[in-house]
Every structure is written in structure tokens, then in C-alpha cells.
Amino acid sequence: VHLVESGGPSVQAGGPRKLSCVVSGVSDSNYCLGWLRPAPVQQLQGVAHWDYDDTPSYTISEKARFTISKDNARNILYLQIDRLKPEDTAMYYCAADFSHTEWCGLVPESDYANWGRGTQVTVSS
């Protein structure tokens, strides 16, 4: 599987940003997808997750500002971030876990075995 993120140039606080992750090299959707970013007190923090049956879940505390979605026809995973804050500044990674298909929000970050290179989001105040 190949994951390529994009969509994270600099942006002013308060604005929105939509990140994309193109997923290729897989022929079905029987796996978990997730967006993750580094966190202050842990190596990586799950932000949002996508189950094989198109069920979204959120593991970030301010989940009201985040929306995960997927274009199944083009196999692109999205993460919309609204009302951006400077503390949202981070490298955002798209990852896939083929050992789980559902309840992806409960999957440990360490179970995500396939990662993109990330896209940097920088929020200026």
C-alpha cells in the first residue's frame, strides 16, 4: 500500500484546511485508515479514523473541529480541520492498519503499520 498526503501549507489561525491522502496499491477497503499527528506527551496521537464500512471515529479531544471523510471512488481519505489554532501546527500522517477493519478508533497507534510521509500544517496566529 502507498499513502501520499497533501494539503498542508501555511494557514492563518481561524481558517479551515482540508488534507488529502491518496491510498493506492490495495484492491479493497478491508482495513483501518487513520490521521495521526505528534502530541506533546506521546509520540503520536490519533486524530480521526475510518472503518472499512465507512464509519468515522475521532480520538482527538477537540473532535468538533475535525471531519474525516473518504472518496471511495478515488480512494482518497480527507481530514477537514476548522477554526485552526496555532497548536494544530504539526506533521499530519495518514496511516493504514490491515490487522483491523472496524473500531479503528480503538486501534493503538503502534498497530498502524503503513504510513505516508506526512504533510506539514503550520498555523500562524
C-alpha positions as CSV (number, residue, x, y, z in Angstrom):
1,V,0.0,0.0,0.0
2,H,1.1,3.5,-0.8
3,L,-0.1,6.6,1.1
4,V,0.6,10.1,-0.1
5,E,-0.6,13.1,2.0
6,S,-1.1,16.7,0.8
7,G,-2.8,19.9,1.6
8,G,-0.9,21.3,4.4
9,P,0.8,24.7,3.6
10,S,0.8,27.6,6.0
11,V,-2.6,28.9,7.1
12,Q,-3.8,31.7,9.4
13,A,-5.4,30.8,12.7
14,G,-9.2,30.6,12.5
15,G,-9.3,29.3,8.9
16,P,-10.0,25.9,7.6
17,R,-7.7,23.4,6.0
18,K,-8.5,20.1,4.2
19,L,-5.8,17.5,4.0
20,S,-5.9,14.6,1.5
21,C,-4.4,11.2,1.5
22,V,-4.3,9.2,-1.7
23,V,-4.4,5.5,-1.0
24,S,-3.0,3.2,-3.7
25,G,-1.8,-0.4,-4.0
26,V,-4.9,-2.0,-2.4
27,S,-7.9,-3.6,-4.1
28,D,-10.4,-3.5,-1.3
29,S,-11.3,-1.4,1.8
30,N,-10.9,-4.1,4.5
31,Y,-8.6,-2.1,6.7
32,C,-8.5,0.8,9.0
33,L,-7.3,4.2,7.9
34,G,-6.3,7.0,10.2
35,W,-5.0,10.5,10.5
36,L,-2.4,10.9,13.3
37,R,-0.1,13.7,14.4
38,P,2.7,14.1,17.1
39,A,1.4,15.0,20.5
40,P,3.2,16.8,23.4
41,V,3.1,13.9,25.8
42,Q,3.1,11.0,23.5
43,Q,4.9,10.1,20.3
44,L,1.8,10.1,18.1
45,Q,-1.8,11.0,18.7
46,G,-4.7,9.6,16.7
47,V,-6.9,12.3,15.3
48,A,-9.6,10.6,13.3
49,H,-10.2,7.1,11.9
50,W,-12.1,5.4,9.1
51,D,-13.5,1.9,9.3
52,Y,-13.9,-0.5,6.4
53,D,-17.6,0.2,6.4
54,D,-17.2,3.9,6.1
55,T,-17.8,4.5,9.8
56,P,-15.8,7.5,11.1
57,S,-14.4,8.0,14.6
58,Y,-12.5,10.6,16.4
59,T,-9.9,10.2,19.1
60,I,-8.7,13.8,19.4
61,S,-10.2,15.8,22.3
62,E,-11.5,18.7,20.1
63,K,-13.2,16.5,17.7
64,A,-15.8,19.1,16.8
65,R,-13.2,20.9,14.6
66,F,-12.2,17.8,12.7
67,T,-14.1,15.9,10.0
68,I,-12.8,12.8,8.3
69,S,-14.2,11.6,5.1
70,K,-13.4,9.3,2.1
71,D,-14.0,9.4,-1.6
72,N,-14.2,5.6,-2.2
73,A,-14.3,6.0,-6.0
74,R,-10.9,7.7,-6.0
75,N,-9.7,6.1,-2.8
76,I,-8.8,9.4,-1.1
77,L,-9.0,10.0,2.6
78,Y,-9.6,13.6,3.8
79,L,-9.3,15.4,7.0
80,Q,-11.0,18.8,7.3
81,I,-9.8,21.0,10.1
82,D,-11.9,24.0,11.0
83,R,-11.1,27.0,13.2
84,L,-7.4,26.2,13.1
85,K,-5.3,27.1,16.1
86,P,-1.5,27.5,16.4
87,E,-1.4,24.4,18.5
88,D,-2.7,22.4,15.4
89,T,0.7,23.0,13.9
90,A,2.2,19.6,13.3
91,M,3.1,17.0,10.7
92,Y,-0.1,15.1,9.9
93,Y,0.3,11.5,8.8
94,C,-2.1,9.2,7.0
95,A,-1.8,5.5,8.1
96,A,-3.3,2.2,7.3
97,D,-3.7,-0.9,9.5
98,F,-4.5,-4.2,7.8
99,S,-4.9,-6.2,11.1
100,H,-8.2,-4.4,11.9
101,T,-11.2,-3.4,9.9
102,E,-13.5,-1.8,12.4
103,W,-13.5,0.0,15.7
104,C,-10.5,1.7,14.2
105,G,-10.6,4.5,16.8
106,L,-9.6,1.9,19.4
107,V,-6.6,0.7,17.4
108,P,-3.3,1.5,19.1
109,E,-1.1,3.9,17.1
110,S,1.6,1.2,17.0
111,D,-0.7,-1.1,15.1
112,Y,-0.7,1.2,12.1
113,A,2.0,-0.4,10.0
114,N,1.7,1.5,6.8
115,W,2.4,5.3,6.8
116,G,2.6,8.1,4.4
117,R,5.4,10.7,4.7
118,G,3.1,13.3,6.2
119,T,2.1,16.8,5.3
120,Q,3.1,19.7,7.4
121,V,0.4,22.1,8.7
122,T,1.7,25.4,10.0
123,V,-0.8,27.7,11.6
124,S,0.2,31.3,12.2
125,S,-1.6,33.5,14.8
